[in-house]
């Protein structure tokens, strides 16, 4: 879903949906993005390539956590199904309460056919999984006779169960939603004193600050975002710069993040902004 070209002739990439820098400045509904999706689907047909489906990160995390217009992804799913394809949602970054919902696709209000998940499942121990309907799995096995001898061990399964227990016992779903809301609100309040904070967005404990040269042009400032990440590292907080332009400051604290940690982070972020000014 990035705008970068794909060298394999069997794949197509399209821009990701967003409200901050839409494909067309006057695209108030997201129709222009849906048009790019349809054009890609039509291009497969024009080149006699069977259309398999659409693969997305359910919250477009690496693209910079763009705000997606409500209902847009559900319409995209309908378009893919109409063309005979399936929708695969990757929730490696977006799952397990990270977005303030259990799954990232819930946040962007669509239902995928297949879900891929990984890293958060084992809290550091390698665990991954794919989920799909019985109908899809049965059809896949019937047509491919797929088989492998590599699967999770009882140790990995125990780690996965322990993660679920902690999430439930410590109510980390509610905590992710509440503390994430607080972080975004506090960071938005800092925008008035920092022209470079073009946009503050995200969901749950996943926040993106779009660092720009100035708010009017929205010109991405990758160098500035890198500087912010390095300054915050010196204060004890590990951030990174992400997004299509490398200018989105990626704030993704662990799910066990608490109010005291949020206070410490916000205090250090305010200090960093004062140093920049």
C-alpha positions in Angstrom: 0.0 0.0 0.0 3.0 2.3 -0.3 3.5 4.6 -3.3 6.9 3.0 -4.1 7.1 1.0 -7.3 6.9 -2.8 -7.2 9.3 -4.7 -9.6 7.3 -7.9 -9.8 4.8 -7.8 -12.7 2.3 -9.8 -10.6 1.9 -7.1 -8.0 0.6 -3.5 -7.9 1.2 -0.9 -5.2 -1.1 2.1 -4.7 -0.9 5.1 -2.3 -2.3 4.6 1.2 -5.5 6.4 2.2 -5.1 9.5 4.4 -6.8 12.8 5.3 -3.7 14.9 6.0 -2.2 14.6 2.5 -4.9 13.1 0.3 -4.3 12.2 -3.3 -6.2 15.3 -4.3 -6.5 18.3 -2.0 -10.3 18.5 -2.6 -10.9 14.8 -2.0 -13.2 15.1 1.0 -14.6 11.6 0.7 -11.7 9.4 -0.2 -13.2 8.6 -3.6 -9.8 9.4 -5.3 -8.1 6.7 -3.3 -10.8 4.2 -4.1 -10.3 5.1 -7.8 -6.6 4.1 -7.5 -7.6 0.8 -6.0 -10.1 0.1 -8.8 -7.5 1.1 -11.4 -5.1 -1.4 -10.0 -7.7 -4.1 -10.0 -8.6 -3.3 -13.6 -4.9 -3.3 -14.6 -4.6 -7.0 -13.5 -7.5 -7.8 -15.8 -6.1 -5.8 -18.7 -2.9 -7.8 -18.4 -4.6 -11.2 -18.0 -3.3 -11.6 -14.5 -5.7 -13.3 -12.0 -6.5 -11.0 -9.1 -5.7 -12.5 -5.7 -6.6 -9.7 -3.4 -5.5 -6.8 -1.2 -2.8 -7.0 1.5 -2.6 -4.1 4.0 -1.4 -3.2 7.5 -4.7 -2.6 9.1 -3.7 0.8 10.5 -1.0 1.6 7.9 1.6 1.8 10.7 4.8 2.1 8.6 3.1 4.6 6.3 2.8 7.0 9.3 -0.5 6.0 11.0 -2.7 8.1 8.6 -6.2 9.0 9.6 -8.5 7.0 7.3 -12.0 8.3 6.6 -14.7 6.2 8.4 -16.2 3.6 6.1 -13.5 3.9 3.4 -11.8 0.5 4.1 -15.1 -1.3 4.3 -15.9 0.0 0.8 -12.4 -1.2 -0.4 -13.2 -4.6 0.9 -16.5 -4.7 -1.1 -14.5 -3.7 -4.2 -12.0 -6.5 -3.7 -14.7 -9.1 -3.1 -16.6 -7.9 -6.2 -13.4 -8.5 -8.2 -13.1 -12.0 -6.8 -10.2 -11.3 -4.4 -9.7 -11.6 -0.6 -8.5 -9.0 1.9 -5.5 -9.9 4.1 -4.9 -7.7 7.1 -1.5 -7.7 8.8 -1.8 -7.0 12.5 1.7 -7.7 13.6 2.0 -4.0 14.8 -1.7 -3.3 15.1 -3.0 -6.3 17.0 -3.2 -7.3 20.6 -4.8 -4.1 21.9 -2.1 -1.8 20.3 -4.7 0.3 18.5 -7.1 0.6 21.4 -9.1 -2.3 20.0 -8.1 -6.0 20.0 -7.3 -5.8 16.3 -6.3 -2.9 14.1 -8.9 -3.7 11.5 -11.6 -2.9 14.1 -10.1 0.5 14.4 -10.4 1.2 10.7 -13.8 -0.5 10.6 -13.4 -3.3 8.2 -13.5 -7.1 8.2 -10.7 -9.0 6.5 -10.8 -12.5 5.1 -7.4 -13.5 6.4 -5.4 -12.0 9.3 -1.6 -12.4 9.9 -0.1 -11.8 13.3 3.2 -12.1 15.0 5.6 -10.4 17.4 3.3 -9.2 20.2 1.9 -12.7 20.6 5.0 -14.0 22.5 6.3 -10.9 24.2 9.7 -11.4 22.6 9.5 -15.2 22.0 9.0 -15.9 18.3 5.3 -16.8 17.8 3.2 -16.1 14.7 -0.2 -17.1 13.3 -2.6 -16.9 10.4 -6.3 -16.8 11.0 -9.0 -17.4 8.3 -12.4 -18.9 8.0 -12.8 -22.7 7.9 -14.1 -22.3 4.3 -11.0 -20.5 3.1 -8.6 -22.8 4.9 -10.3 -25.9 3.6 -10.3 -24.6 0.1 -6.6 -23.7 0.3 -5.6 -27.1 1.6 -7.8 -28.9 -1.0 -6.2 -27.0 -3.9 -2.6 -26.8 -2.7 -2.1 -29.8 -0.4 0.1 -27.4 1.6 2.2 -29.1 4.4 5.2 -28.2 6.6 7.0 -29.7 9.6 7.7 -26.4 11.3 5.3 -25.3 14.0 5.2 -23.7 17.4 6.4 -25.7 20.4 4.6 -26.1 23.7 7.0 -23.4 25.1 5.8 -20.9 22.6 2.2 -21.8 23.1 2.7 -21.3 26.9 4.2 -17.9 26.2 1.3 -17.0 24.0 -1.2 -18.0 26.7 0.7 -16.0 29.3 0.5 -12.9 27.1 -3.3 -13.3 26.9 -3.5 -13.7 30.6 -1.6 -10.5 31.4 -3.7 -8.5 28.9 -6.9 -9.7 30.5 -5.7 -9.5 34.1 -4.3 -6.0 33.8 -7.0 -4.8 31.5 -4.4 -3.6 29.0 -7.1 -3.0 26.3 -8.8 -0.3 28.3 -5.4 1.1 29.3 -4.2 1.3 25.7 -7.2 3.3 24.7 -7.3 5.6 27.6 -3.5 6.4 27.9 -3.3 6.7 24.1 -6.1 9.3 24.1 -4.3 11.2 26.8 -1.0 11.2 25.0 -2.5 12.5 21.8 -4.4 15.2 23.6 -1.4 16.4 25.5 0.8 16.4 22.3 -1.9 18.3 20.4 -1.8 20.9 23.1 1.9 21.4 22.4 1.3 22.1 18.7 0.5 25.8 19.4 4.1 26.3 20.4 5.7 24.2 17.7 5.2 25.0 14.0 6.9 21.7 13.1 4.3 19.5 14.7 2.1 19.5 11.6 -0.3 16.7 12.7 -0.7 14.5 15.7 -2.6 11.3 15.1 -2.8 7.6 15.9 -4.9 5.1 17.8 -4.4 3.4 21.2 -0.8 3.3 22.3 0.5 4.2 18.8 1.0 7.8 18.1 2.4 9.6 15.1 3.6 13.2 14.9 4.0 14.4 11.4 7.1 16.7 11.5 7.0 19.4 8.8 8.9 22.5 7.7 5.8 24.5 8.2 2.1 23.7 8.7 0.9 25.6 5.7 2.9 23.7 3.1 3.0 20.4 5.1 6.4 19.8 3.6 7.9 16.7 5.3 10.9 17.3 7.5 12.7 14.0 7.8 15.9 15.6 9.2 13.9 17.3 11.9 12.2 14.0 12.8 15.5 12.2 13.1 16.8 15.0 15.4 13.7 14.7 17.6 14.2 10.9 17.9 17.8 11.3 18.8 17.1 14.1 21.4 14.5 11.9 23.0 16.8 8.9 23.1 19.2 11.0 25.1 16.4 11.6 27.6 15.7 7.9 27.9 12.9 7.4 25.4 13.3 5.3 22.2 11.3 6.8 19.3 11.9 6.5 15.6 11.0 8.2 12.3 8.7 6.4 9.9 6.2 7.1 7.2 6.5 7.4 3.4 8.7 10.5 3.8 10.5 9.3 7.0 9.2 12.4 8.8 6.6 10.9 11.2 7.8 10.5 14.7 6.7 7.0 15.8 5.7 6.8 19.5 4.8 3.2 20.5 5.3 2.5 24.2 4.9 -1.0 25.6 1.4 -2.1 26.5 2.3 -2.1 30.2 2.7 1.7 29.9 1.2 3.5 32.9 0.2 7.1 33.8 3.5 7.7 35.5 5.4 6.7 32.4 3.1 9.0 30.3 3.8 11.9 32.6 7.6 11.3 32.3 7.5 11.1 28.5 5.3 14.2 28.1 7.6 16.2 30.4 10.7 15.1 28.5 9.0 15.9 25.1 8.1 19.4 26.3 11.7 19.9 27.4 12.9 18.7 24.0 10.6 21.2 22.2 11.9 24.0 24.4 15.4 23.1 23.5 14.5 23.2 19.8 13.0 26.6 20.1 
